[in-house]
């Protein structure tokens, strides 16, 4: 089931995507799914970011291939950091290249959307807290990351967390192909088999540190193959079973 959040120009709704039409939900999808009789064709709506997280908890060096290209050792525990909710944009929104950076990189990632309040969750129970999965681009000002020695500024600019186009509720998160393309050219490929810490482990670990709320997002890390984007480029994050998240980079 593909959950979307969309605007008709006047109102914003959650809905279920069925081919080229959307069935409108009567309420937010975090407790239960309830549909109205209302439908919209895809051509009549604008897709928005499929959730509005209070926080994005992201992972550093969580793919073996990425650790290898960065000449980093595999972390003994998940290396977590926060991206602010103000960084979130949706499908076809613009990623703004900040004037203070000279190297803005793409990082294609699997995003995990939390369904209900999670605190101190056991690994064995973690899947009960997942609403579904989405595509995410952990946009990073790489030069600022190197110069700052920590990641808040480099990861936290407005527009640096594109997510979408939907939340897919039925996926095997242990074996998903991820690909990033720039202007249609493949530049990054990976599979979640290569994760250092799997989704259930991440939910458990993070929920021991902070309470996860409905709609919060875990960005599970990026495979090897990261690289720069330039203004004017269209970047696509493709994850099998979810779809394609597409955004254009523009100069700030």
N, C-alpha and C positions, 0 to 999 in steps of 0.2 A: 504494500500500500504506500502510495506516494502522497505525503502531506505537503501542501504548499500554503504560503501566506501571500496574499495578493491584494491589489487595490483596483477598484473600478473607476477611480478618479475622484469619487466622493467618499467612499467608505473602504475600510480594510477588513478582510475576512481571512479565516483559515478555511481550507477546503481539501478535498481529495481529487487528485489529478487522475482522470480516466481518458487516455488518449489525448484528444484535442479539446476536451471540456473539463470543467471543474465543478464538483458538487460542493455546495457551501455547508460548512459546519455550523451548528447552532451555538457552539462554545469552543474555547481553546481545547487542544487535543491532549492535554497533559493528564486528565483524569480518565476520560472515556471519550469514544468517538460517537458523535451524534450528528446526523445530517438533516438538513432541511430539504424542501422540495426545489430549492432555488439552484439554478445552474448558470454558468457563464462559459462562453467559448473562449479558448486561449487568446484568440485574436482581439478580444474586448477588454483584456486585463493587463496589468503590469505585475509581474512576479517580484516579490520583495524578499528580503532575507527571511528564511523560513522560520526563524525563532529570534527572540530578543533576549539574549542572555544577560544576566546580571554580571557575569564574568566569563571570560574565556581562559581556561586553564590549559596551557600549551606545554609541549614536551620538547626538550632539547636532546639531540643525539639519541633518538629512539629507533633508528634503523641501523643495522650493521653496515650497510653500504654507505650511509651518510657518515658514520663514524670513521670509516676507512678513508673517504675522500677528505675529511677534515683532519686526518692524522690524530684522531682522538681515541682514547681508551673507552671501552663500553662502560657506562655508569653502573655502579653497584646498586643504586636506587634510582627511581625515576627522577629526572632533572626537570622540575616544573618551574614555570614562570607564568605571569598574568599578562594578557592583552586586555585593554579596557573595552567596555561595550561600545564606546564612541568610535571605535575602529571599524565596527560592523557596517558593511554595505551588502547589497544584494546582487542578483544577476543583472548584467549589462550596466551596472553603475560604474563610474569612473574611479580608478585608482589614481590618486593624486601624488605625483612625484615631488617631494618637498624640496625647496630651494637649498636647504642645509645639507642635502646628501648628493653624492656623486656616484653612488652605486646602490640601486634598489633591486633586490633579488626576489624572484618567485620561490615559493616552497609549497608544492602541492601536497595536500594532506587529507586524510580521512577525519571527519569531525563526528563526534558522538554527542547526541543531544539527550540530556537527562530528562526523565519523565516525572520523577517525584523526589521529594526532599531526601537527601542521602547524607548520612553521618555515621561514621564507623562501620561501613559496609564490609562484610566478609566477601572474599573472592568468589565463593560459591553462590552468593546471592546477588552478585553485581549485575547480572543480565536483567534482573527484575526492575532495575532502575533506568533502563535504556528505553527511550521513546523510539529512536532510530538513528540513522546515519546520514551525513551530508558531505558535500565537497567543501573544502576550505583552502584558501591561499594565505599562508602565514607570511605576508609580505614583510620584508626586512630591509632596512637601510644598513647594508653590510659594513660600509665604511664607518658609520656611527657606532655600530656594535663593537667594532675593533677598537675604536678610539675611546669609547666610554668604559670598556671593561665590564659592563653589565648591559642588560638587554632592554630596559624599559623604554628608553627613547627610541631605539632602533626598531622596536616591534610595535610601538604604541601610537604612531601617527593616525590621525583620522583617515579612514578608507583602507587601512592596512589589514583588514580582516574580511575579505569577501567570502560569503557563504551562500550555498544554494546548489542547484535550483530548487531542491525539495528535501524532505526528510523521508528516506526510505525505511520502512519499519521491519522489512523482512530481508535480512542479509546474513551471510556467514562472514563475520568480520575477520576471520583467521586466514582468508584466502581471497583477497580482492586486488585486482590490478589497478594501479594508479598511474596516470600519465599526465604530463604537462606539455602543452604545445604553445609556441609563440608564432603568431601569424600562420597557423596551420602546420608548423614544423615541430616534430616531436623533439623535446629537449630533456625530458626526465621520465624515467619509467621505474616502477617498483611494484612490489606486492607485499601485502600485510603479513605474509609468512616471515618476512625479514624483520618484523618488529622485535626489539629487545624485550620490551614489556608489553604484553597483550592488553586488550581493552579491559577485561575483567580485573586484571592486576592494577591497572591505572585508576579505575573507579575506586577500588578498595584503598589504594595508597592515598589518593587525593582526599578521599572522604575521612581519612584519619587526621588530616591536616585542617581542612575547611569544610563547611557544610555546602554541599551542592544543592542548588534549587532548581525547580522545574524550568526548563528552557536553557539552563546553563550548558556550556559547550566545552568539550574536551577536544583539543587539537592534538592528535596522537603522534605527531612528528612527521618528518619528511624523509623520503628515500634519497639516495645519492643522485647527483645530477643537478644540484642547485646552480643558479646562474643569474646574471643581470637581465633586467628589462629596461627598455628605453621608452620615452614618451612616443606615442603613436602606435605602439605595439598592442595587439590583442592577445591576451593570455587566456588559455583554457585549461581548466583542471577537469580531467575525465576519470571517473571511478565507475567500474562496471556495476550495473544494477541500480545506480543512482542517476547518472546522466552527466551533463557537461555544465560547468560553471564558467561563464564567459565574461570578461571585463576588459576594458581598454585602459591603457596607461596614458595619463595626460600630465602636462607640466603644470606645477603649482605656481 
